[in-house]
Amino acid sequence: MVGALLAVGFASTGCGTPGASHDGGPGGDGACVVGGVEVGSSGGRFIALPRSGGELSIVRGSQGGIHVLVGFRPRAMPLTVTATYRLVDEATGELLGEPVVRALGPGLYRVDAEGPARIDDLLVLNPDEPRVADFSGREASLEVLIVTPTGDCARDTRRVTLR
């Protein structure tokens, strides 16, 4: 249910507080806090990605599945949030795997020199027929939307190539 509500949030007209700085939120209406979050890759630590031209490595799981490791760094947001990750094919608009939803609190982040970061969330690519060749080389948008219990939100998107 929460996943469905957050998926709707990507297309809805907003979350946030009046008077806050905004960046073209989930519905492009200016609903989310500017710079509130940075989405990236991970693998034991948070890895910042450039706005475009970054790469996400496809990882083979121990049970035969394939996925990418993603994470985010909250910049101007509290640590109690619901985070939703999406990976969307740039050419087709197709979702590459189901959105991943995580309910998080302060103890669920790793702290490094730059502060807290969420790492090693799995975004599964095609659980039915996992073939790396079906995804390698595809350009995609990696998105994260974080929403606080009070309805404030932040969103970030990076254009990546799957490898």
HUKA-V777741 format. One record per residue. N is the residue number from 1. RES is the residue in three letters. SS is DSSP state (a for helix, b for strand, c for the rest). PHI is phi in degrees with one decimal (none if undefined). BURIAL is 1 if it has 24 or more other C-alpha atoms within 12 Angstrom, else 0. Layout:
BEGIN
n:res:ss:phi:burial
N:RES:SS:PHI:BURIAL
N:RES:SS:PHI:BURIAL
END
This chain:
BEGIN
n:res:ss:phi:burial
1:MET:c:none:0
2:VAL:a:-61.5:0
3:GLY:a:-59.9:0
4:ALA:a:-64.9:0
5:LEU:a:-64.5:0
6:LEU:a:-71.9:1
7:ALA:a:-62.4:1
8:VAL:a:-64.0:0
9:GLY:a:-58.5:1
10:PHE:a:-64.5:1
11:ALA:a:-108.3:0
12:SER:c:-83.7:0
13:THR:c:-94.2:0
14:GLY:c:136.9:1
15:CYS:c:-145.3:1
16:GLY:c:130.6:1
17:THR:c:-117.6:0
18:PRO:c:-60.4:0
19:GLY:c:86.3:0
20:ALA:c:-79.0:0
21:SER:c:-70.1:0
22:HIS:b:-135.0:1
23:ASP:c:-134.2:1
24:GLY:c:64.1:1
25:GLY:c:-70.1:1
26:PRO:c:-52.9:1
27:GLY:c:-102.2:0
28:GLY:c:74.5:0
29:ASP:c:-100.1:0
30:GLY:c:81.7:1
31:ALA:c:-97.6:1
32:CYS:c:-112.2:1
33:VAL:b:-66.4:1
34:VAL:c:-65.5:1
35:GLY:c:68.7:1
36:GLY:c:-73.3:1
37:VAL:b:-154.3:1
38:GLU:b:-129.3:1
39:VAL:b:-87.9:1
40:GLY:b:-159.8:1
41:SER:b:-99.8:1
42:SER:b:-153.1:1
43:GLY:c:155.1:1
44:GLY:c:93.5:0
45:ARG:c:-158.4:1
46:PHE:b:-75.4:1
47:ILE:b:-121.7:1
48:ALA:b:-64.2:1
49:LEU:c:-109.6:1
50:PRO:c:-68.0:0
51:ARG:c:-55.1:0
52:SER:b:-147.9:0
53:GLY:b:92.3:0
54:GLY:b:-79.9:1
55:GLU:b:-127.9:1
56:LEU:b:-116.1:1
57:SER:c:-82.0:1
58:ILE:c:-80.9:1
59:VAL:b:-112.4:1
60:ARG:b:-88.6:0
61:GLY:c:-81.7:0
62:SER:c:-68.5:0
63:GLN:c:-103.3:0
64:GLY:c:96.1:0
65:GLY:c:-79.7:0
66:ILE:b:-126.0:1
67:HIS:b:-158.1:1
68:VAL:b:-118.5:1
69:LEU:b:-95.7:1
70:VAL:b:-126.7:1
71:GLY:b:-165.0:1
72:PHE:b:-152.1:1
73:ARG:b:-119.1:1
74:PRO:b:-71.7:1
75:ARG:c:-108.3:1
76:ALA:c:-137.1:1
77:MET:c:-134.5:1
78:PRO:c:-69.7:1
79:LEU:c:-91.1:1
80:THR:c:-90.9:1
81:VAL:b:-147.4:1
82:THR:b:-109.2:1
83:ALA:b:-109.2:1
84:THR:b:-124.9:1
85:TYR:b:-101.5:1
86:ARG:b:-138.8:1
87:LEU:b:-123.8:1
88:VAL:b:-121.0:1
89:ASP:b:-62.9:1
90:GLU:c:-66.0:0
91:ALA:c:-77.7:0
92:THR:c:-110.6:0
93:GLY:c:78.6:0
94:GLU:c:-72.0:0
95:LEU:b:-70.3:1
96:LEU:c:-98.6:1
97:GLY:c:94.2:1
98:GLU:c:-77.3:0
99:PRO:c:-56.8:1
100:VAL:b:-108.0:1
101:VAL:b:-117.1:1
102:ARG:b:-129.8:1
103:ALA:b:-90.8:1
104:LEU:b:-125.5:1
105:GLY:c:-130.6:0
106:PRO:a:-54.9:0
107:GLY:a:-78.5:0
108:LEU:a:-107.3:0
109:TYR:c:-123.3:1
110:ARG:b:-100.7:1
111:VAL:b:-107.5:0
112:ASP:b:-123.8:0
113:ALA:c:-61.5:0
114:GLU:c:-94.8:0
115:GLY:b:114.5:0
116:PRO:b:-71.6:1
117:ALA:b:-148.1:1
118:ARG:b:-93.4:1
119:ILE:b:-131.6:1
120:ASP:b:59.0:1
121:ASP:b:-82.1:1
122:LEU:b:-94.3:1
123:LEU:b:-111.6:1
124:VAL:b:-77.1:1
125:LEU:b:-101.5:1
126:ASN:c:41.5:1
127:PRO:c:-68.1:0
128:ASP:c:-77.9:0
129:GLU:c:-138.4:0
130:PRO:c:-74.0:0
131:ARG:c:-126.5:0
132:VAL:a:-57.1:1
133:ALA:a:-59.4:0
134:ASP:a:-72.2:0
135:PHE:c:-119.6:1
136:SER:c:-60.9:1
137:GLY:c:91.9:0
138:ARG:c:-74.9:1
139:GLU:b:-90.8:1
140:ALA:b:-144.6:1
141:SER:b:-102.3:1
142:LEU:b:-96.7:1
143:GLU:b:-120.6:1
144:VAL:b:-132.2:1
145:LEU:b:-121.6:1
146:ILE:b:-116.0:1
147:VAL:b:-130.1:1
148:THR:b:-83.9:1
149:PRO:c:-59.9:0
150:THR:c:-89.3:0
151:GLY:c:96.5:1
152:ASP:c:-69.1:1
153:CYS:b:-142.9:1
154:ALA:b:-145.1:1
155:ARG:b:-142.4:1
156:ASP:b:-145.0:1
157:THR:b:-134.6:1
158:ARG:b:-130.5:1
159:ARG:b:-90.1:1
160:VAL:b:-133.1:1
161:THR:b:-111.8:1
162:LEU:b:-80.5:1
163:ARG:c:-131.6:0
END
